[in-house]
Amino acid sequence: MNHQALRAYSIRFESASATAGVSFYQHALPALGSQELLLKTMATALNRADLLQREGRYQPAQNESQVPGVEVSGEVIACGSGVKAFRPGDRVFGVVAGGGFSTHCVIDEGMAMAVPDHWSHVDAAAVAEAGLTADTALFSVGKLQPGQDVLIHAAASGVGSMAVQMVRLAGGRAICTTGSVDKVKALYELGAYDVLCGHGADFAQALSGEVDLVVDFIGGGYFEGNLAALRPGGTLAMVGLLDGFEWHANFVPIINKRLNLQGVVLRKRPLTERRQVTQDFLRRWSTAIAGGLLKPVIGAVYPFADAERALEFMDNNRNIGKVVLNVGD
């Protein structure tokens, strides 16, 4: 197949603002690198990074696709000359640096994972970024051990809902926060040990010095509460900054309690590190996925043409789990 004769239809944001509209445009496909796969995209999922990209606050590197979307599931239609693990016709999913919101997407062979037989492409797209991010925060950064307590903020989000399952399967206790009463039951069903409902940092009083690890997507006004909730020697894994990029805080607890703070990001890491993150996820979770123990959590599925409505749905925090775009139908 001469894949460069194909044309892709991709999404772009019409301006750099929180209310920017979405439009579609047609373009040629890029040349494949020797270790790259070209996918016919069947499904892609939304992330907060997409909203930040729409606002002009989180852009891909210049040498990466400027099309939004960082996770895909699809069918391989062409392989680079050095690809060994996959061939045309294979179903794969994974995280990309950009380009997911398109009918066709390029993914590095080392970032691609085989879609399990019992998963649809929608299922796989819902796990790609959420699975890798949750695994990194809990195990590579948090060093989670059986019997430990983990505080997970925004736990009904895509990454949060994956982290709740992983904590339970690893023998830990997931203590969740959510701002919506409607999400409490779902979090318990995913395996939460306890759920604290409400906005703000009231969790700090309830959990003062009790948790080993905090997985935080909020930042901002939650920062000092996170420090208060941690036990001496505990870890704060910063995954997102929904409450703002800056906050004036008292740093004394970090010193007195010997706390560990580390950011968690995939998109800006070197490709070799991103490949390792993918392999770590597969090593830890392939058996649980095959056995149906670690499951996709999908809050909504929209047709590709309704991407703007899907972004609005996620921006309003209405989802439990991932918001997925069905591209293939």
KANORQUI-V99150 format. One record per residue. N is the residue number from 1. RES is the residue in one letter. NEAR is the number of other C-alpha atoms within 8 Angstrom. Layout:
N:RES:NEAR / N:RES:NEAR
This chain:
1:M:3 / 2:N:5 / 3:H:8 / 4:Q:9 / 5:A:7 / 6:L:8 / 7:R:9 / 8:A:11 / 9:Y:11 / 10:S:13 / 11:I:12 / 12:R:10 / 13:F:10 / 14:E:8 / 15:S:8 / 16:A:10 / 17:S:8 / 18:A:8 / 19:T:4 / 20:A:11 / 21:G:8 / 22:V:10 / 23:S:8 / 24:F:8 / 25:Y:8 / 26:Q:8 / 27:H:8 / 28:A:9 / 29:L:11 / 30:P:5 / 31:A:5 / 32:L:11 / 33:G:7 / 34:S:9 / 35:Q:13 / 36:E:13 / 37:L:15 / 38:L:13 / 39:L:13 / 40:K:12 / 41:T:16 / 42:M:15 / 43:A:15 / 44:T:18 / 45:A:14 / 46:L:13 / 47:N:8 / 48:R:6 / 49:A:7 / 50:D:10 / 51:L:11 / 52:L:11 / 53:Q:12 / 54:R:13 / 55:E:12 / 56:G:9 / 57:R:7 / 58:Y:8 / 59:Q:7 / 60:P:10 / 61:A:6 / 62:Q:6 / 63:N:4 / 64:E:8 / 65:S:11 / 66:Q:9 / 67:V:12 / 68:P:13 / 69:G:16 / 70:V:14 / 71:E:14 / 72:V:19 / 73:S:17 / 74:G:13 / 75:E:13 / 76:V:16 / 77:I:12 / 78:A:11 / 79:C:16 / 80:G:11 / 81:S:7 / 82:G:7 / 83:V:12 / 84:K:5 / 85:A:5 / 86:F:9 / 87:R:10 / 88:P:9 / 89:G:7 / 90:D:9 / 91:R:10 / 92:V:12 / 93:F:16 / 94:G:14 / 95:V:12 / 96:V:15 / 97:A:10 / 98:G:12 / 99:G:15 / 100:G:15 / 101:F:10 / 102:S:13 / 103:T:12 / 104:H:12 / 105:C:12 / 106:V:11 / 107:I:13 / 108:D:10 / 109:E:11 / 110:G:7 / 111:M:12 / 112:A:11 / 113:M:7 / 114:A:8 / 115:V:12 / 116:P:7 / 117:D:5 / 118:H:4 / 119:W:9 / 120:S:8 / 121:H:12 / 122:V:14 / 123:D:11 / 124:A:14 / 125:A:17 / 126:A:17 / 127:V:11 / 128:A:13 / 129:E:13 / 130:A:12 / 131:G:12 / 132:L:11 / 133:T:12 / 134:A:13 / 135:D:12 / 136:T:12 / 137:A:13 / 138:L:14 / 139:F:9 / 140:S:8 / 141:V:11 / 142:G:12 / 143:K:7 / 144:L:10 / 145:Q:8 / 146:P:7 / 147:G:7 / 148:Q:11 / 149:D:12 / 150:V:14 / 151:L:12 / 152:I:15 / 153:H:13 / 154:A:13 / 155:A:14 / 156:A:13 / 157:S:11 / 158:G:14 / 159:V:13 / 160:G:15 / 161:S:15 / 162:M:16 / 163:A:14 / 164:V:16 / 165:Q:12 / 166:M:11 / 167:V:13 / 168:R:12 / 169:L:7 / 170:A:9 / 171:G:10 / 172:G:14 / 173:R:12 / 174:A:15 / 175:I:13 / 176:C:16 / 177:T:14 / 178:T:16 / 179:G:8 / 180:S:8 / 181:V:7 / 182:D:5 / 183:K:10 / 184:V:11 / 185:K:7 / 186:A:9 / 187:L:15 / 188:Y:11 / 189:E:7 / 190:L:9 / 191:G:10 / 192:A:15 / 193:Y:9 / 194:D:8 / 195:V:12 / 196:L:9 / 197:C:10 / 198:G:9 / 199:H:7 / 200:G:7 / 201:A:8 / 202:D:9 / 203:F:11 / 204:A:11 / 205:Q:7 / 206:A:6 / 207:L:10 / 208:S:9 / 209:G:9 / 210:E:9 / 211:V:14 / 212:D:12 / 213:L:15 / 214:V:14 / 215:V:14 / 216:D:13 / 217:F:11 / 218:I:13 / 219:G:14 / 220:G:12 / 221:G:11 / 222:Y:10 / 223:F:10 / 224:E:9 / 225:G:12 / 226:N:11 / 227:L:11 / 228:A:11 / 229:A:14 / 230:L:18 / 231:R:10 / 232:P:8 / 233:G:10 / 234:G:13 / 235:T:14 / 236:L:16 / 237:A:15 / 238:M:13 / 239:V:11 / 240:G:8 / 241:L:11 / 242:L:9 / 243:D:8 / 244:G:9 / 245:F:8 / 246:E:5 / 247:W:8 / 248:H:4 / 249:A:6 / 250:N:6 / 251:F:6 / 252:V:6 / 253:P:11 / 254:I:10 / 255:I:8 / 256:N:7 / 257:K:10 / 258:R:10 / 259:L:15 / 260:N:9 / 261:L:8 / 262:Q:9 / 263:G:7 / 264:V:11 / 265:V:8 / 266:L:7 / 267:R:7 / 268:K:5 / 269:R:8 / 270:P:6 / 271:L:6 / 272:T:6 / 273:E:8 / 274:R:11 / 275:R:10 / 276:Q:8 / 277:V:10 / 278:T:11 / 279:Q:8 / 280:D:8 / 281:F:12 / 282:L:8 / 283:R:7 / 284:R:7 / 285:W:9 / 286:S:9 / 287:T:7 / 288:A:9 / 289:I:11 / 290:A:8 / 291:G:7 / 292:G:7 / 293:L:7 / 294:L:11 / 295:K:7 / 296:P:9 / 297:V:13 / 298:I:13 / 299:G:9 / 300:A:8 / 301:V:9 / 302:Y:11 / 303:P:10 / 304:F:8 / 305:A:4 / 306:D:8 / 307:A:11 / 308:E:8 / 309:R:7 / 310:A:12 / 311:L:10 / 312:E:8 / 313:F:10 / 314:M:11 / 315:D:8 / 316:N:6 / 317:N:6 / 318:R:7 / 319:N:12 / 320:I:13 / 321:G:13 / 322:K:14 / 323:V:16 / 324:V:16 / 325:L:15 / 326:N:13 / 327:V:12 / 328:G:8 / 329:D:5
